Amino acid sequence: MAANLSSRQIELIDAYWRACNYLCVGMLYLRDNPLLKEPLRPEHIKRRLLGHWGSDPGQSFVWVHLNRLIKEHNLNVLYVSGPGHGAPAVLANAWLEGTYSEVYPDRSRDEAGLREFFKLFSFPGGIGSHCTPETPGSIHEGGELGYSLSHAFGAAFDNPDLIVAAVVGDGEAETGPLATSWHSNKFLNPIRDGAVLPILHLNGYKIANPTILARVPPAELDSLFAGYGYEPHVVEGDDPAAMHQLMAATLERCIAEIRSIQDDARRSGVARRPRWPMIILRTPKGWTAPKEVDGHRVEGFWRAHQVPILDVVSNPAHLKLLEEWMLGYRPRELFDSNGAPIAELKALAPEGERRMSANPHANGGRLREPLTMPDFRDYAVAVTRPGQTAAQNTHVLGQFLRDVMRRNMTNFRVFGPDETASNRLQAIYEATGKTWLAEMKPEDADGGELSPDGRVMEMLSEHTLEGWMEGYVLTGRHVLLNTYEAFAHVVDSMVNQHAKWLEKAQSEVPWRAPISSLNILISSTVWRQDHNGFTHQDPGFIDVITNKSARVTRIYLPPDANCLLSVAEHCLRSTNYVNVIVAEKQPLPQFLDIQAAANHCAKGIGLWAWASNDQGDEPDVVMASAGDVVTIEALAAVAILREKFPSLKIRFVNVVDLFKLQPQTEHPHGLSERDFDSLFTIDKPIIFNFHGYPSLIHKLAYRRTNHANMHVRGYKEFGSINTPLQLAINNQIDRFNLAIDVIDRVPRLQCVGAHVKDWLKDQICENLDYAFEHGIDKPEITEWKWPY
């Protein structure tokens, strides 16, 4: 492969690029007169100018040159746009390629369609200024910076024929998530995976400041990326003709290097970490914009970042300058009399699914195949009587996931920040190791579980893991992430952005096929982080998830291993959700056999008759729980109360699906909100022992029947190096405080229960003293069993 473009090739490529740039400017400014067939007048201009110009010419420059290679070498290329608010470049190319008009017929490739296309950009009810789900060819929203490269690698995993061109903005390159994602090259297997071609777009400026990497000396920058393990290639300049020739040759060289790496690995069958190519592209900020406006520099400066010329409606000189700028692209040479791109330009674009705007990987639901699943019932913990046996819930789940992996070795991966074994999922290693293409040492063979062919993705960057996962599911595959509960917050914002993508895609973009759900397993939870202390105690990730629409998010708190199996199987089959599962890894009592667990999870909220004694009678109190450890404490409180007050009628309710607390018209399986309200009765106290922050239950259930009598116990930000019971007591979710709460809130117990209440306070003191003296809880606490 060697590029030496003819003058005619350069002329055509430049014309296509000029057409892209013309469309980008038109999106920013015009609501009418899209081809400038008449002099530009104020009424042709949008009254509110919104959008971003600065990165568009450079991105279109990359796109045009990729198109040439796609056509000449029949490449399968996906484009990921990293620079902030760079949608005009992607939109312009999608319109020129015809994909946009195929998806949105009212934005046809003619003058009327172009008018509508321009008007709707950054216009109420129209097109966003970043690559929203409505943008054909996009898997990357770009509303928040830092995720382009990890998304690109996620898309490349298990896609051996795919090349992902990831254009990284130099402002974006300053973010933490982007900085860690450069290390993704240590996890890309040249035999089974595709390739990622990072293109660092150095145009020098952010909104109002220089970018750091653009001011780093070239030799230092080359050393940085060589240190990351890449082979950097530089394309630099501002003269279009020279830059076209240089970019063509550089891209040819990079594609040749990628093919050589893959061919060598696939021929030999040996996967080693190569030095993958990357490109450093230096072009002026807002390339081809006016050099100056009112004596202030624009092209090559931060003033080109957003709308370069303002006040074009009220300032005739600015309106004239805008007209000269747009006419400088010579639109009459680019579009025919009907407003369509001329035939020579149409011929430059790839065809069908080879168009980057129509690449099927960018609509991954079209490629998605359901997982081949074992029967989760085959992994059940035997439960003959509730609360008599113990098991590690996530260890049981790990055995199920092991066999899910075995059946789906090309479209399922498990992700975790060095915690897969810590979270007791190590059975997965019986099916596959941990992906590792970096150096290996002999001692790694002793329990390291490292393998170039591994399918467990471990890196101590939740940001990069989350980005990989999103890229993987957005291109049609299946995932599960496991992480410590307190540190799931690291990816709060990333999960928010993905949920917004799902919401928009479901509600407003019918042509996007459903994708696999993003499944997040939260373990090493707050109530068993007594040994790690206060820093590891934070259940608030689920609070963040409840801020998103219930149409695209779910939170599950299975109380035991069999419920966890049922929930996990459901989540892995689901589409278009962010599923969060909260499950502890330490040994805990088990309560439901597998059929009872499946029934309970299907309902989402259930009454446990075996833990209740109100059958046929009106209860005096409802004891509710959501979470595994807090369910144990709630049941232990019930046992104490039934022993001390045999006539007390208690109804026990457990919540698995947190969103089922929200009042809704109908629920799955034909259950209405009235069915759920009946579990909580009317005008009776409800003591709700909750895994997380108490306010979350009040937020979800504030319109529920009897909410005024609902009293929630949960984490209150009290914790240190404690025993499990100490931590529970400090936050008043323990059995003794719960029993005291019932005595205080059931009117007939407030007098007769005084002696029991005093005894319960003594139990608190004695257990705290024991823990301080012995460093562990009493045997009757650690070995507790349900007595009835």
Secondary structure, DSSP 8 states (H G I E B T S, - for coil): ------HHHHHHHHHHHHHHHHHHHHHHHBSS-TT--S---GGGB-SS-----TTHHHHHHHHHHHHHHHHHHT-EEEEEE-STT-HHHHHHHHHHHTHHHHH-GGG-SSHHHHHHHHHHBTSTTSB-SS--TTSTT-S---SSSS-HHHHHHHHHTT-TTEEEEEEEETTGGGSHHHHHHGGGGGG--TTTS-EEEEEEEE-SB-SSSB-TGGGS-HHHHHHHHHHHTEEEEEEE-S-HHHHHHHHHHHHHHHHHHHHHHHHHHHHHT------EEEEEEE--TTTTS-SEETTEE-TTSGGGSS-SS--TTT-HHHHHHHHHHHHTT-HHHHB-TTS-B-HHHHTTS--GGGSGGG-GGGGGGGT--------GGGG----SSTTS-EEEHHHHHHHHHHHHHHH-TTTEEEEESS-TTTTT-GGGGGT--EE--S---GGGGTT--EETT--EEE-S-HHHHHHHHHHHHHTT-EEEEEEEGGGGGGGHHHHHHHHHHHHHHHHH-TTS---B-EEEEEES-GGG-TTT-GGG---THHHHHHTS-TTTEEEE--SSHHHHHHHHHHHHH-BS-EEEEE---SEEE----HHHHHHHHHHSEEE-GGG---TTS--SEEEEEESHHHHHHHHHHHHHHHHH-TT--EEEEEESBGGGGS--SB-GGG-BHHHHHHHH-SSS-EEEEESS-HHHHHHHHTTSTTGGGEEEE---S--SS--HHHHHHHTT-SHHHHHHHHHHHSTTHHHHTHHHHHHHHHHHHHHHHHHHHHSS--HHHHT-----
